[in-house]
Amino acid sequence: MDAIPPHMRPERSFQGLILTLQRYWADYGCVILQPYDMEVGAGTFHPATTLRALGPKRWNAAYVQPSRRPKDGRYGENPNRLQHYYQFQVILKPSPSDLQELYLKSLAAIGIDSALHDIRFVEDDWESPTLGAWGLGWECWCDGMEVSQFTYFQQVAGVECAPVAGELTYGLERLACYLQGVDRIMDLNFNGRDGDEKVLYSEIFLQAEQEYSRHNFEYADTAMLFDQFRMAEGACRKYLEDGWKGSDRKEHLMALPAYDQCIKASHVFNLLDARGVISVTERQSYIMRVRELAKACGEAWVHAEAGRAS
Amino acid sequence: MPDLLLELFSEEIPARMQAKAADDLRRMVTDRLVAEGLVYEGAKAFATPRRLALTVHGIPARQSDLKEERRGPRVGGPDAAIQGFLKATGLASIEEAKIQRDPKKGDFYIALIEKPGRATLDVLAEVLPVIIRTFPWPKSMRWGERSGKPGALQWVRPLHAIIATFGLETEETDVVSFAVDGLEAGRTTRGHRFMAPAEITVRRFEDYEAKLLDAKVVLDPERRKDVIRTDAKTLAQAQNFELVEDQVLLDEVAGLVEWPVVLMGSFDEEFLSIPDEVIRATIRNNQKCFVVSDPGTRKLTNKFILTANIEASDGGKAIVSGNERVIRARLSDAKYFYESDLKTKLEARLPKFDNIVFHEKLGTQGARIKRIERLAAEIAPLVGADVEKVKRAAHLAKADLLTEVVGEFPELQGLMGKYYALAQGEDASVAAASEEHYKPQGPADRVPTDPVSVAVSLADKIDTLMGFWAIDEKPTGSKDPFALRRAALGVIRLVLSNSVRASLSDLFFKAITLAVYFSFRPEHGYSQLAATWDPQTEDGAAEWTEPRYMLFLNSDGFIDRNRDLIGMHQIGNPDLGSHEDEDKYTERAEAYEEFNRRLSRLEAVAGPFMFESVPPLAQFSAVSNATERLSSEEFTKLAMDTLTADLLSFFADRLKVQLREQGARHDLVDAVFALGDQDDLLMVVRRVEALGKFLDSDDGKNLLAGTKRASNILSIEEKKDKRSFDGTPDAALYRLHEEKVLAKAIGEVKAEAGAAVAREDFAGAMSAMAKLRPAVDAFFDKVKVNDDDAKVRENRLKLLNEIRAATRAVADFSKIQD
């Protein structure tokens, strides 16, 4: 670890933090994936988690996932709320018996010393109504700040997890603020350099936060979005139906493309919700519609190559 | 005798579940032991975030042997019976059975069954895994490799180790040999996660607890609480401050640490501009830290107290500064919320309530606020409150529900309303009502005394009660999702402690009138309902068949009788008007006409409200006027009477519960309510009090006994003669002096007690009643009721009936228990 040059150190470089976590979990044996190429609300939506958590096959993966939460946009003015941020996601199936220790060592790797800091596992049961998923676990506190989510998945896409996967989600910006000792995400040092070479988080993302907040709250084309929701929902159902290999419905060949449409519908719904065009009662029914898609995708996945028993 | 030590070592158990889990573990193990015939001396269970532990001491090493005699079939009985007997008793052949002689019924077999007691160690090995597998966690989970297979163990979080030892204090203990889902019970555990993670091997509870303490684990949650409380107080006092104690938070925090280390941090003084309650909610709810106050001013200071789980190598500096940063961020959010709330006037938030559903069948929050405003204005004069202030207070009382601070901390509802109202320059009583109209929340909560608060609070609660009554969502058994019992108790306490004189029926009528107009009325009026019959629709029901409409339309069974006729007429019938159907046509047309008339009568409720702001009509109360309209119509009056009677009897029940809890006699409540027309709670209670005192006196006791005697005789004779003995006795038929005296006394007492009741002088009415006693006593002493002369007998029974009638001036004595 001494070999790490200063600009790569997690306590002064945002990208250094990401690379350190990747390195740590790669050393453990995870496949290090790249972000999924679609808009998602959280790292959990990546098929590497949602779908791969299902079925009996061993699966260890880690990746960064940009996450979009249109409603959380604050035009870049709130110190710690953004409509676009990064999550670092680890998924281990089956959950290893020393998962807590592995997690604590990952904190040590990024410079959080458990002899100096108060690390706590505080009850936090996780549930995603749109994904038809739930699990038990904790939010992990470091000196009173939530730095990660730790969940043992019990059910995903309406399917029981057998075996159970352990999921770790690091909120990277918040963790970096803590490590770098800054109070505003926009003030993070992204590349760990000094002086002219230094690139701040705000230089990369402030304009984006402003523009997307404007878009999400004021200008997003709602007529188009309503259409897109319907189209994605229709396409998802069609691919699910057409994907069965035979009439015995034992093998599915299009679970992944169908799931993409489910993700699409979910994000479109989030945008409509941010635009405030969905009433309280309708809201529930949209969530149910996405959940139905997710469940149907889960059902297809456990009949697909990577989700099946053999 | 030997002791059991059991530890279940897991990943972090949610704090809120620990106390109950420890208790469940103790209960399940000891119940099972007793069921196995193993009576123990004592047991104690403990919980930390990572372990449940149980010690049971003084358990016998073995079960005692069981000897049992079982009676079998008679000697020479059918073979099937003998075979069955052998099977049930485990005897190899009938020769092993004893024969019991019985000269009367014949000899029969007796089996002597001896069941040798088992070693407790074996019993434990059998019962402990079952207890672990069936442990009642509120939520449990699967984990790891084994979770892929059916029947995997479920626990609150992954279970890592089990200690189960059994043995005498002076000897080595044995490990209870069992395994659950691949986890073997043994004698090792681990210490503190960070400070002493190594394995620890233990023998029994004593060294277990001591070794854990060495390994930085305080096993007993009470001890952890003591440490936190004491250290927190000391830290605060060292700086001349005072800890704001918080038992719920203390319980939770003690469940988050195995080794409590109390530290103090501070935040910027600028945050003290936020109300104390908001600071406390922020620090407590989000960060699980205690706040600290200045003992002089009782105001919060800029300090907080946190409980860490480690003795940090830098003495806690990094931990304190980390927590300070989080609290700073949280408080700046809170400050931002508070300050941005202040920028919007409370009334400006009200239009949004029109889009928020209060209850599907009771309409929006907006409609609810309008109802409460008007009902509160009606109550204002009854409690001596300024009507305009009450209207304003009710108008604003709910507005803070839409503020950011209340959105974040729902427990601050009302209180924030008060702060925001004061900040925008509202009258102090108006502002106070925002907070106080929610009170009293429970039996221990303070009852508001400011008349403005009393009026709004009564209106809020009565509106809620009447609303849910009207849509038939009453509490049943243990289910009371809308806290209606609490609301009714709130009304009772408000009325009694403020001595409010009010006819509840009158207020219920007004409340239901307001619901008829503001909540139930379709957007375009009731007449619109006439056009919605279509039996072809999927659910086969028209809107007007919903309970809130049927309540009125069908109060007298009109719809039940005419449903089909109305429907047929509405959809139209091609044969209508044809000659042979003329009678039917007329019948339908009449039913439909009545249906429409009823809708238009309901619609009449709208008139007064539509013009309520138009002078000179504005000077009249629209609510009273509309209530008047609904009461003057038979079918609506019937609906309102039924609802009101039902709700009143609910109040009577609540009042009984309340009086019983205060140690008063609840049967007296029945005796008073049985008089009928008792809807003034204050008068009911005064009457009950006076009655209670009277019945404690000799006069009262004897009069009660006399009255009961009269009633008993009457009911026997009434049954015998199959008639009642109502009516005035005939003075000419009095044969004895005592009859005349009693008749005279009854006349006097009736008049005197009646007058006293009219003055609301219940004690006076009771003393008047007391005068009846000597005459009643003398009557029963000297007069034989069942005289041989039928006429005299009838007259005497009538006189007895008069005693009963006279006592009804104060209460129905027949409902009073002896």
Chai-1 contact restraints between the chains, C-beta under 6 A:
chainA,res_idxA,chainB,res_idxB,connection_type,confidence,min_distance_angstrom,max_distance_angstrom,comment,restraint_id
A,P56,B,G148,contact,1.0,0.0,6.0,A-B,restraint_1
A,P94,B,G144,contact,1.0,0.0,6.0,A-B,restraint_2
A,P94,B,E145,contact,1.0,0.0,6.0,A-B,restraint_3
A,S95,B,W143,contact,1.0,0.0,6.0,A-B,restraint_4
A,S95,B,G144,contact,1.0,0.0,6.0,A-B,restraint_5
A,S97,B,G144,contact,1.0,0.0,6.0,A-B,restraint_6
A,Q100,B,E11,contact,1.0,0.0,6.0,A-B,restraint_7
A,S114,B,F194,contact,1.0,0.0,6.0,A-B,restraint_8
A,A115,B,S313,contact,1.0,0.0,6.0,A-B,restraint_9
A,L116,B,A312,contact,1.0,0.0,6.0,A-B,restraint_10
A,L116,B,S313,contact,1.0,0.0,6.0,A-B,restraint_11
A,L116,B,D314,contact,1.0,0.0,6.0,A-B,restraint_12
A,L116,B,A318,contact,1.0,0.0,6.0,A-B,restraint_13
A,H117,B,A318,contact,1.0,0.0,6.0,A-B,restraint_14
A,D118,B,A308,contact,1.0,0.0,6.0,A-B,restraint_15
A,D118,B,N309,contact,1.0,0.0,6.0,A-B,restraint_16
A,D118,B,I310,contact,1.0,0.0,6.0,A-B,restraint_17
A,D118,B,I319,contact,1.0,0.0,6.0,A-B,restraint_18
A,F121,B,E12,contact,1.0,0.0,6.0,A-B,restraint_19
A,E123,B,P14,contact,1.0,0.0,6.0,A-B,restraint_20
A,L136,B,M141,contact,1.0,0.0,6.0,A-B,restraint_21
A,D143,B,I319,contact,1.0,0.0,6.0,A-B,restraint_22
A,D143,B,G322,contact,1.0,0.0,6.0,A-B,restraint_23
A,D143,B,N323,contact,1.0,0.0,6.0,A-B,restraint_24
A,G144,B,Q287,contact,1.0,0.0,6.0,A-B,restraint_25
A,G144,B,N323,contact,1.0,0.0,6.0,A-B,restraint_26
A,G144,B,V326,contact,1.0,0.0,6.0,A-B,restraint_27
A,M145,B,V326,contact,1.0,0.0,6.0,A-B,restraint_28
A,Y152,B,M141,contact,1.0,0.0,6.0,A-B,restraint_29
A,Y152,B,W143,contact,1.0,0.0,6.0,A-B,restraint_30
A,Q154,B,M141,contact,1.0,0.0,6.0,A-B,restraint_31
A,A162,B,G148,contact,1.0,0.0,6.0,A-B,restraint_32
A,P163,B,S147,contact,1.0,0.0,6.0,A-B,restraint_33
A,P163,B,G148,contact,1.0,0.0,6.0,A-B,restraint_34
A,V164,B,R142,contact,1.0,0.0,6.0,A-B,restraint_35
A,V164,B,W143,contact,1.0,0.0,6.0,A-B,restraint_36
A,V164,B,S147,contact,1.0,0.0,6.0,A-B,restraint_37
